[in-house]
């Protein structure tokens, strides 16, 4: 929570101290919109309160992927903006579970269904024509279902468990973009928050290359929840590269 308060103070200080920009430079009667369709293929790490560890690697994700949809929408008018990032993931397959019991590592059948959405509003408090920076405030929603079947041959019966549920967190953050040249730009994003979770945070850094009709994007993304005592899960971490295509209009 101390980090949350510090970031909020930084956002307020940046908005107050940002130089004023004339109306002729920023005023626009039209919304500028963007849509990015992307694929995020990460490693997924799950920890339970009993300190059981489930790892689903990138290779396992690709080979066992059933359905994936990822969209990032944004709109801006003058200094004000709106963002909405949505992820749906359905994957099932074998993984390895590290336990604290005498069996050590055992094979498990993991089926993950996840819906993640981060959305909110922003205010552009810096834009010098080459670099822009936005302060953001919003919410993150997580729906997660993790049915797991343990295959332990030395036990009389296999163990089946279901973890997951719904989770809401408020988040604040920063989003920026730096133009490198006529074709290339760099973008970065950071948010932190809390609510149903004890703590959640996300960061994304990437590059974009302008083609004739769209922009190719790629980069690296990290997303984590620390659920504390509010869930039957302890931690969830999703980390890995992404690649996508973006349209502006």
C-alpha positions in Angstrom: 0.0 0.0 0.0 3.0 2.3 0.6 4.0 1.8 -3.1 0.4 2.6 -4.2 0.4 5.9 -2.2 3.9 6.8 -3.7 2.8 6.2 -7.2 -0.4 8.2 -6.7 1.7 11.1 -5.4 4.0 10.8 -8.4 1.0 10.9 -10.8 -0.5 14.0 -9.1 2.8 15.8 -9.1 3.3 15.0 -12.7 -0.1 16.3 -13.7 0.4 19.5 -11.6 3.9 20.3 -12.9 3.3 19.3 -16.5 3.6 22.3 -18.9 0.4 23.7 -20.3 -0.2 23.0 -24.0 -2.2 25.5 -26.1 -5.6 24.5 -27.3 -4.6 24.8 -30.9 -2.0 22.1 -30.4 -4.3 19.6 -28.6 -7.9 20.4 -29.4 -9.7 17.8 -31.5 -13.4 17.0 -32.0 -12.7 13.4 -33.0 -11.7 10.4 -30.9 -8.4 8.7 -32.0 -8.9 5.0 -31.7 -6.5 2.0 -31.7 -7.1 -1.8 -31.8 -4.4 -4.3 -31.2 -4.9 -8.0 -31.8 -2.0 -10.0 -30.2 -0.8 -13.3 -29.0 0.7 -13.6 -25.6 2.5 -17.0 -25.0 3.8 -17.0 -21.5 4.9 -19.3 -18.8 2.2 -19.7 -16.0 3.1 -20.3 -12.4 0.5 -21.1 -9.7 1.1 -21.5 -6.0 -1.4 -22.7 -3.4 -1.5 -21.8 0.3 -0.2 -25.3 0.9 2.9 -24.3 -1.2 2.0 -26.7 -4.0 3.6 -25.3 -7.2 2.0 -25.7 -10.7 4.1 -24.7 -13.7 2.8 -24.5 -17.3 5.6 -23.7 -19.6 5.4 -22.0 -23.0 5.9 -25.3 -24.8 3.1 -26.9 -22.8 0.9 -24.0 -23.4 1.4 -24.1 -27.2 0.9 -27.9 -27.5 -2.2 -27.9 -25.3 -3.8 -24.6 -26.3 -7.6 -25.0 -26.9 -8.6 -21.3 -27.5 -7.1 -17.9 -27.0 -8.4 -14.4 -27.7 -6.5 -11.2 -26.8 -7.5 -7.6 -27.7 -6.3 -4.2 -26.6 -8.5 -1.2 -27.4 -7.8 2.4 -26.7 -9.4 5.8 -27.5 -8.2 9.3 -26.9 -9.7 12.8 -27.3 -7.5 15.7 -26.4 -5.7 14.8 -23.2 -8.3 12.2 -22.0 -8.2 8.5 -22.9 -9.7 5.1 -22.3 -8.1 1.7 -22.3 -9.5 -1.8 -22.3 -7.3 -4.9 -22.5 -9.0 -8.3 -22.6 -7.5 -11.8 -22.5 -9.3 -15.2 -22.7 -7.3 -18.3 -22.4 -8.3 -22.0 -22.4 -5.6 -24.6 -22.1 -5.4 -28.2 -20.9 -2.7 -30.7 -20.7 0.0 -32.4 -18.6 2.3 -30.5 -16.3 4.4 -31.2 -13.3 3.5 -30.4 -9.7 6.1 -30.0 -7.0 4.6 -31.0 -3.6 5.9 -31.0 0.0 4.7 -34.5 0.5 6.9 -37.6 0.2 5.9 -38.1 -3.5 7.9 -35.0 -4.6 7.2 -34.3 -8.3 4.1 -35.9 -9.7 2.3 -35.7 -13.1 -0.9 -33.7 -13.2 -3.6 -33.0 -15.7 -4.2 -29.2 -15.7 -7.0 -27.4 -17.4 -6.9 -23.6 -17.1 -9.7 -21.2 -18.1 -8.9 -17.6 -17.5 -10.5 -14.3 -18.4 -8.5 -11.2 -17.6 -9.5 -7.6 -18.3 -7.8 -4.4 -17.3 -9.7 -1.2 -18.1 -9.8 2.4 -17.1 -9.3 6.1 -18.0 -6.2 8.1 -18.5 -4.9 11.7 -18.7 -2.0 12.7 -20.9 0.2 15.0 -18.9 3.3 15.1 -21.2 3.6 15.2 -24.9 6.6 17.0 -26.6 5.9 15.6 -30.1 8.3 12.7 -29.6 7.5 11.4 -26.1 4.1 11.1 -24.4 3.1 9.9 -20.9 -0.3 9.2 -19.5 -1.5 8.6 -15.9 -4.1 5.9 -15.6 -6.7 4.7 -13.0 -9.0 1.8 -13.4 -9.7 -1.8 -12.4 -8.6 -5.3 -13.2 -10.9 -8.3 -13.3 -9.8 -11.9 -13.1 -11.8 -15.1 -13.6 -9.8 -18.2 -13.1 -10.7 -21.9 -13.0 -8.0 -24.5 -12.5 -9.3 -28.1 -12.3 -6.4 -30.4 -11.6 -6.2 -34.2 -11.5 -3.1 -35.7 -9.8 -1.8 -39.0 -11.3 -0.1 -40.6 -8.3 0.3 -44.4 -9.0 1.3 -45.3 -5.4 -2.0 -44.0 -3.9 -5.3 -45.9 -4.0 -7.2 -43.1 -5.7 -6.2 -40.1 -7.8 -6.7 -36.7 -6.3 -9.0 -34.1 -8.1 -9.1 -30.5 -7.0 -10.6 -27.2 -8.4 -9.1 -23.8 -7.7 -10.0 -20.4 -8.7 -12.9 -17.8 -8.7 -13.6 -14.1 -9.4 -11.3 -11.3 -8.4 -11.5 -7.5 -8.6 -8.7 -5.0 -8.0 -8.4 -1.3 -8.4 -5.2 -0.2 -10.3 -3.3 2.9 -11.0 -0.4 3.3 -13.5 1.5 4.9 -16.2 1.6 4.4 -20.0 4.1 5.9 -22.4 5.3 6.0 -26.0 8.5 7.2 -27.5 9.0 7.7 -31.3 12.3 6.4 -32.5 11.9 7.4 -36.2 9.3 7.4 -38.9 8.8 3.6 -38.7 9.7 2.6 -35.2 8.4 3.4 -31.7 8.8 2.1 -28.2 6.0 1.7 -25.7 5.9 0.9 -22.0 3.2 0.3 -19.4 3.1 -0.2 -15.6 0.3 -0.6 -13.1 -0.1 -1.7 -9.5 -3.2 -2.3 -7.4 -5.1 -4.1 -4.7 -8.6 -5.1 -3.7 -9.7 -8.6 -3.6 -6.0 -9.4 -4.0 -3.4 -8.4 -1.5 -1.4 -7.0 -4.3 -1.3 -7.1 -8.1 1.0 -5.5 -10.6 1.7 -5.6 -14.4 4.4 -4.3 -16.7 4.7 -4.3 -20.4 7.5 -3.1 -22.7 7.6 -3.4 -26.5 8.4 -2.0 -29.9 6.2 -1.2 -32.9 7.0 -1.1 -36.6 4.7 0.8 -39.0 3.8 -1.1 -42.2 1.5 0.4 -44.9 -1.8 -0.6 -43.4 -1.0 -1.7 -39.8 1.6 -1.6 -37.1 3.5 -4.8 -36.1 4.1 -5.0 -32.3 6.1 -7.3 -30.1 7.5 -7.2 -26.6 7.5 -8.7 -23.1 4.8 -8.7 -20.5 4.7 -9.6 -16.8 1.5 -10.0 -14.7 1.2 -11.1 -11.1 -1.3 -11.5 -8.3 -0.6 -12.1 -4.6 -4.0 -13.2 -3.3 -3.1 -13.4 0.4 -5.9 -15.0 2.4 -8.7 -14.0 0.0 -8.5 -17.1 -2.3 -7.7 -20.8 -2.4 -4.7 -19.8 -4.5 -1.7 -18.0 -3.1 0.1 -16.5 -6.2 -0.5 -16.4 -9.9 2.2 -15.2 -12.3 1.9 -15.0 -16.1 5.2 -13.9 -17.8 6.4 -14.1 -21.4 6.7 -12.5 -24.9 3.9 -11.2 -27.1 3.4 -10.3 -30.8 0.6 -8.6 -32.4 -0.9 -6.2 -35.1 -2.3 -2.8 -34.4 -4.7 -0.5 -36.4 -5.2 3.2 -35.8 -8.1 5.3 -37.1 
